[in-house]
Amino acid sequence: MRHPVFLALLLGGTISLSACGQMGRTDVSRAVSNAAEAEADSIRQIMLTVAEPREAVPYFQRQLEMEPEDIDNHRGLARSLVRGGRQSEAVLAWRKTVDHPGSGPADGVELADALIRTSDWAAAKVVLDSIPPTHETFERYRLEAMVADSNRDWPKADSFYETAVGLTTKPAGVLNNWGYSKLTRGDNQAAERLFTEAITYDSGMFTAKNNLVLARAGRRVYALPLVKMSQEERAQLLHTAALAAVKQGDVDVGRNLLDDAINTHPRHFEAAVRALEALNG
């Protein structure tokens, strides 16, 4: 039963050898080089996506020792450090990448992102200001909006958020950030609208649901919004509404909401129990 398969393999090998025989040495070398590059790219992608950062960082460090001029290895190390939460080291790695002759505007954007992760907003703004205005990407404008927010430059923040939303098909995260920005300014209605829009793009984004409850509570509307939620999420959102009510002096409302949260949660809700005991105590 295995003879036809074996014959086919032999035939395939013969054809391959025949083809190689017709190729010049330059063609063979190019083919081998292309195959090696493709394999290296595949390994690099695995290290940047599937592999744990604790595996990826040493891998790219070894690659840099062997090929210190390869900018892809510099980028791989910097991104792996970010994924691993080693932000200060990531900033240094991205600075080296940006200084590389083969770097481009996108590398500057990633350096700015790393700087924001270390809360160095001033340095991030300097980097973003140095990037050509022709480099118009979602990630660039997302970061520009966050920096403008940090400087309380609301008109610029709104403009950058709006531009970022228009440059992506998955705007839930940036809509949530924009909504939170509006919430911190006291514009609760605008915040509600943005959180609700974020949820329409990502119904599983609990952060946006929680922020929506806070925005509504700011208007003393404590009833939960009509959005998709699990039983556990409902309990957690009731807890959020309860704490907001207590903070605003609506203690009886908060007590009732905490009681609802405890009864709604599918398991023991320790945080709500403690909060209710503190109110009753």
Buried (B, 14 or more C-beta within 10 A) or exposed (E): EEEEEEEEEEEEEEEEEEEEEEEEEEEEEEEEEEEEEEEBEEBBEEBBEEBEBEEBBEBBBEBBEEEEEBBBBBBBBBBBBBBBEBBEBBBEBBBBBBEBEEBBBBBBBBBBBBBBBEEBBEBBBEBBEEBEEEEEBBBBBBBBBBBBBBEEBBEBBBBBBEBBBEBBEEBBBBBBBBBBBBBEBEBBEBBBBBBBBBBEBBEEBBBBBBBBBBBBBBEEBBEBBEBEBEEBBBBBBBBBBBBBBBEBEBEEBBBBBBBBBBEBBEEEBEBBBEBBEEBEE
